[in-house]
Amino acid sequence: MTANGIVKKKLPCNTISNVIKCWQWDISPFIENVKQNGTKYAVVILNRPITQKQDFVKCLWNNATVRVTVDGGTTHWNNFYKSLANEDNKNIKLPDLITGDFDSITQDVLQEFKKKGCEAVHTPDQNFTDFTKALIELNNYNEQHKIELDHIVTLGQNSGRIDQILGNIQTLFLVREMHILPPKTNVYIMSDDTVSWLLSPGDHVIYVPQETRTFKRSWCSLVPVGECCDAVTTSGLKWNLNNQPLKFGSLVSTSNTFDQSELVKIKCSHTLLWSMRVPSLTEKQR
């Protein structure tokens, strides 16, 4: 089973009798801004400043199949939009969908985008975060327009309130547990120069971009969220795990890094949050 819709090259995934599923992950089409034939993804802008390089964000946004801004994220997108040079400003695409309870967006900005033809959906339900509700509305939008997405790339910094950071991780769990999106659609959170996503129980093969595995200050992490992960085995990391448990109060694999292998292989008994640095998102390569 392939977790993402695009695999640049065939990645090996060994069959083990007691493993439920095997996933393959390759984020290089996003970070290299390569528009793949047949690949469809959405970009979701949360209510945090956009910190990635301007050229990267422009290409990521314009190449997306669906573009969504969430509440105050619309204001941040508007600021980014207005910061572009005249030619880029003319060529940048508008949001397809604006969602949220609208407590963080000014009415002037909201009305401005409505006048330009952007669809706005008010989601006042306080039982879920604006991020979760945005994904629900994005799924409704996709069903209405008969769009099947392979990926959702969410731009939202992990440098603000810790409860909001944890709320974003909670949304990743709700996508899976509540079946908010089709099973084939993967959700990534991009924060500054970091990309994170959930690894479900099973085997995972992660393609590590060359810039990540060779950059001196690159890092990655495997963090158990919500429960102990009883057994984790890895290869391709500087500090590999061999059937070891990960849990808070004991061992948690933060500030790990790569052994420069092209692939990282992970076998986990329970859900883990995987994060890795992609330096070119915010800075020039050295």
ZAFIVO-165078 format. One record per atom (N, C-alpha, C): x, y, z; residue in one letter. Coordinates in steps of 0.2 Angstrom, whole numbers, plus 5000, padded with zeros to 4 digits. Each point is the difference from the previous one (the first is absolute). Last residue first. Layout:
<sites>
XYZA;...
</sites>
This chain:
<sites>
512151295010R;500750025001R;500449945000R;497350104992Q;500549955002Q;500750025000Q;497950165006K;500449984994K;500449945003K;497650045012E;500750034999E;500349974994E;497849945008T;500150075003T;500650034998T;499349794992L;499450035000L;500150075003L;501849834997S;499850054995S;499450045000S;500749825016P;500350075001P;499850054995P;498849795012V;500250014993V;500250074999V;499649815021R;500250064998R;500150004992R;498349845015M;500750014998M;500150074997M;498249815016S;500150074997S;500750004998S;497849835009W;500750004997W;500150084997W;498449855019L;500150064996L;500750014998L;498549775006L;500650045002L;499950074996L;498549765008T;500150064997T;500550045002T;500249745004H;499550045001H;500150074996H;501449814998S;499549965003S;499450055001S;502150024981C;499750025007C;499449965002C;502350034982K;499549955002K;499750025007K;501650124978I;499750005007I;499549955001I;502150114983K;499549945001K;499850005007K;501350184981V;499949985007V;499449955000V;501850084979L;499349985003L;500149995008L;501850074986E;499550034996E;499349985004E;502350035014S;499749954995S;499450034997S;501550105017Q;500150024993Q;499749954995Q;499750005024D;500649984999D;500250014993D;498450155017F;500049954995F;500749984999F;498750105023T;500250024993T;500149944996T;498850105025N;500349954996N;500250034994N;498750105018S;500750024998S;500449954997S;498049905014T;500150074997T;500750014998T;498549795009S;500650014995S;499950074997S;499449895025V;499750034994V;500550024995V;499749845025L;500450024994L;499550034995L;499150015024S;500649954998S;500350034994S;498350125008G;500249985006G;500549945000G;498450024980F;500250065004F;500149975007F;500449844979K;499550035004K;500250065004K;500749774982L;500150075001L;499450035004L;501549754996P;499450045002P;500150075000P;501449814985Q;499950035006Q;499450045001Q;501249864982N;499449975004N;499950035007N;501950104988N;499949934999N;499549975004N;501050254989L;499649965005L;499949934998L;501950214993N;499549954998N;499749975007N;501550224992W;499849965007W;499449964998W;500850114982K;500650005004K;499949965006K;498449944979L;500150055005L;500750005003L;499049834985G;500250074996G;500150065005G;498449795008S;500750004996S;500050064996S;498449885023T;500250054994T;500749984997T;497849935018T;500649974997T;500150054994T;498449985024V;500250044994V;500649974998V;497849955019A;500649974996A;500250044994A;498350065016D;500349955004D;500649974996D;498750245003C;500249964994C;500449945003C;498250175013C;500649975000C;500149964993C;498350205001E;500049945003E;500849984999E;499250214994G;499449985002G;500049935004G;502050074984V;499550055002V;499349965002V;502949974995P;499349975001P;499650055003P;502150044984V;499750025006V;499449965001V;502450034985L;499449965000L;499750005007L;501750164982S;499849985007S;499449954999S;502350154987C;499449965000C;499749985007C;502050184985W;499749965006W;499449974998W;502350154990S;499449974999S;499849965007S;502050144994R;499650015006R;499349974999R;501749984983K;500449995006K;499550005006K;499349924975F;500150065004F;500249995007F;499449834984T;500750025000T;500150075003T;497949884998R;500449955003R;500750025000R;498350154991T;499949985007T;500549955003T;500050064977E;500250065004E;499949995007E;499349834984Q;500850015001Q;500250055004Q;497649885005P;500350044994P;500750015002P;498649795007V;500350065003V;500350044995V;498049815002Y;500550024996Y;500350075003Y;498749795013I;500050074999I;500650024995I;498449785009V;500650014996V;500050074998V;498749835019H;500050064996H;500750004997H;498149825014D;500750014997D;499950074996D;498449965022G;500249964994G;500750014997G;498050155014P;500349945002P;500249964993P;499850264996S;499649955004S;500449945001S;500850264997L;500149934998L;499649955004L;499850284994L;500049955004L;500249934997L;501150254995W;499349974999W;500049935005W;501550254992S;499849955005S;499449974997S;502250184993V;499449974998V;499949945005V;501550255000T;499949935002T;499349974997T;501150235000D;500449964995D;499949925003D;498250185006D;500650024998D;500449954996D;498049895005S;500250055005S;500750024999S;497949844989M;500650034998M;500150065005M;498549764999I;500150065003I;500750034998I;498249804988Y;500750025002Y;499950075003Y;498449784991V;500050075003V;500750015003V;498749824980N;500550025006N;500050075002N;498349814986T;500250075001T;500450015006T;498949804993K;500550014996K;500350075001K;498049925012P;500649975002P;500650024996P;498050175001P;500149944997P;500749975003P;498950185016L;500350004993L;500049924998L;499250045021I;499850074997I;500250004993I;500049825019H;499949994993H;499850074996H;500549955024M;499450024998M;499849994993M;502249955009E;499549965005E;499350024998E;501850104988R;500149934999R;499449975004R;500250235001V;500049984993V;499949934999V;500550085021L;499350004999L;499949994992L;502250025008F;499749945003F;499350004998F;501250194994L;500249944996L;499749945003L;499550195012T;499750004994T;500249944995T;501150055020Q;499449965002Q;499650004993Q;501950135000I;500249925000I;499449965001I;499750235002N;500249994993N;500149924999N;499750095022G;499450004996G;500149984993G;501950045013L;499749945002L;499349994996L;501050214998I;500449954997I;499849935001I;498950175011Q;499850004993Q;500449954996Q;500550045023D;499449964999D;499750004993D;502050125006I;500149925000I;499449974999I;500550244989R;499749975006R;500149935000R;501650094983G;499550045003G;499849975007G;501449924981S;500450045005S;499550055004S;499849834980N;500049975007N;500450045005N;498650064975Q;500650005004Q;499949965007Q;498849974975G;499950035007G;500649995004G;498949924975L;500550055002L;499850035007L;499449764985T;499850055004T;500550055003T;499349814979V;500650035003V;499750065004V;499049764989I;499850075003I;500650025004I;499549804979H;500350035006H;499750065002H;499149864983D;500549965002D;500350025007D;497550054988L;500650025002L;500549955003L;497750034984E;500349965004E;500750025001E;497550114992I;500750015000I;500349945005I;497650094992K;500349944998K;500850004999K;498450175009H;500450014994H;500349944997H;498849995021Q;499650044995Q;500350014994Q;501249905016E;499549954998E;499550044995E;501850125010N;500249954995N;499549964998N;499550155017Y;500150044993Y;500249954995Y;499749925022N;499450014997N;500150044993N;501949965013N;499749944997N;499450014997N;500950185010L;500449984994L;499749944997L;499150065021E;499850044994E;500349994994E;500949905019I;499349974999I;499750044994I;502050075008L;500149944996L;499349974999L;500150195013A;500250024993A;500049944996A;499649985023K;499450024996K;500250014993K;501749965015T;499649944999T;499450014995T;501350195007F;500449954995F;499649944998F;499250155017D;499950034993D;500449954995D;499249885022T;500550064998T;499850024993T;498149885015F;500649994997F;500450064998F;498050015013N;500249935002N;500649984996N;498750214997Q;500650005004Q;500249935003Q;498650114977D;500049955005D;500750005004D;499350144981P;500050035007P;500149945005P;500550064973T;499949945004T;500150025008T;499550114973H;500150015007H;499949945004H;500950054974V;499549965004V;500150015007V;500550114974A;500250015007A;499449965004A;501250044973E;499549975004E;500250005008E;500850174979C;500249955005C;499449975004C;500150194984G;499749944998G;500249945004G;500550255002K;500449974995K;499749934998K;499050115018K;499950044994K;500449984994K;500449905021K;499349984997K;499950044994K;501950065011F;500149944997F;499349974997F;500050205013E;500550014994E;500049944996E;498949995021Q;499650034995Q;500450014993Q;501249935019L;499549954998L;499650024995L;501550155010V;500349954996V;499649954997V;499150165014D;500250034994D;500349954996D;499449945021Q;499450004996Q;500250034993Q;501849885016T;499650075000T;499549994994T;501049795015I;500050034993I;499650075001I;500049835017S;500750024999S;500250044994S;497949895007D;500150055006D;500850034999D;498649834986F;500150074998F;500150055006F;499849754996D;499450035004D;500150084999D;500849834980G;500250025007G;499450035004G;501049974972T;499649975005T;500250035007T;500250024971I;500250035006I;499649975006I;500849944973L;499649995005L;500350035006L;501050014979D;499449974998D;499550005005D;502050184997P;499849945003P;499449974997P;501650134984L;499650025005L;499849935004L;502350054984K;499349985000K;499650015007K;502250134986I;499849955006I;499349995000I;501150154984N;500049934998N;499849955006N;500350245002K;499549994995K;499949934999K;501750075014N;499350015003N;499549994995N;502249984993D;499849955004D;499350015003D;500950184989E;499949944995E;499849945004E;500650195013N;499450014996N;499849944995N;501349955023A;500250054994A;499450004996A;499649925025L;500249984994L;500250064995L;498950005022S;500750015000S;500349984994S;497749985004K;500150074999K;500850015000K;499249785005Y;499850024993Y;500250074998Y;500349925022F;500449974996F;499950024993F;498550075016N;500650035001N;500549984995N;498049885000N;499950074997N;500650045001N;499949805011W;500149994993W;499950064996W;499650005023H;500849994999H;500149994992H;497850035007T;500350065001T;500849994998T;498649815001T;499950044994T;500350075000T;500149855018G;500549984995G;499950044993G;498550015019G;500550055000G;500649984995G;498149854996D;499950055005D;500550064999D;500649814985V;499649995006V;500050065005V;500349924972T;500350045005T;499549995006T;500649864976V;499650015006V;500450055004V;500049874974R;500350055004R;499650025006R;500449794980V;499550045004V;500450045005V;501249894983T;499349994997T;499550045004T;502750074998A;499549965004A;499349994996A;502050144994N;500049934997N;499549955004N;500450235007N;499850004993N;499949934997N;501050025022W;499350035000W;499749994993W;502349955003L;499549955004L;499350024999L;501650154992C;499949944995C;499649955004C;500450205012K;499750024994K;499949934996K;501349985019V;499350015002V;499650014993V;502350004998F;499849935002F;499250015001F;501250204997D;499949964994D;499749935001D;500550145019Q;499450024996Q;500049964993Q;500949895023K;500250054995K;499550014995K;499249945025Q;500449974995Q;500250054994Q;498550045019T;500750025001T;500549964995T;497450105008I;500349964995I;500750015000I;498350035021P;500350044995P;500349944995P;497849945012R;500750015002R;500350034995R;497749885001N;500150075003N;500750015003N;499649834979L;499750015007L;500250075002L;499749874975I;500450055004I;499650015007I;500249804980V;499650035005V;500450055004V;500049854975V;500350045004V;499650045005V;499849764983A;499850065003A;500550045004A;500149814978Y;500150015007Y;499750075002Y;500449794980K;499650055002K;500150015008K;501149874976T;500050015007T;499650075002T;500449924977G;499549965004G;500050015007G;502250074988N;499449994996N;499549955004N;501750185012Q;500049934998Q;499349994996Q;501750215007K;499349984999K;500049944996K;501850115017V;499949964994V;499349994999V;501450115019N;499550034996N;500049984993N;501349935020E;500350014993E;499550044996E;499349925021I;500550055001I;500450024994I;498149854998F;499850065003F;500650055001F;500449784991P;499650044995P;499850065003P;501149845015S;500450044995S;499650044995S;499449845019I;499850074999I;500350044995I;499449735006D;500550044997D;499750074999D;499649745012W;499950075000W;500550034997W;498649755005Q;500650034997Q;499950084999Q;499049775015W;499950064997W;500650024997W;498649775010C;500750034998C;499850064996C;498649835020K;500150034993K;500750034999K;499549845018I;499350014997I;500150034993I;501749835013V;499950074998V;499450014996V;501049795007N;499650035006N;499950074999N;501349864984S;499349975001S;499650045005S;501750114983I;500149975006I;499349985003I;501450114977T;499349975002T;500249965006T;501350224989N;500049935001N;499349985003N;500850204984C;499649995006C;499949925001C;501450214983P;499949935003P;499650005006P;499850184979L;500349995007L;499949935003L;500050134974K;499749955004K;500449995007K;499950244989K;500349944998K;499749945004K;499050215001K;500550024995K;500349934997K;497650035011V;500649975002V;500550014994V;497450095009I;500650014995I;500649965004I;497850025010G;499849994993G;500650004995G;500149915026N;499950064997N;499949994992N;500149825016A;499750055003A;499950074997A;500149734992T;500450064999T;499650065004T;500149715001M;499650065000M;500450065000M;
</sites>
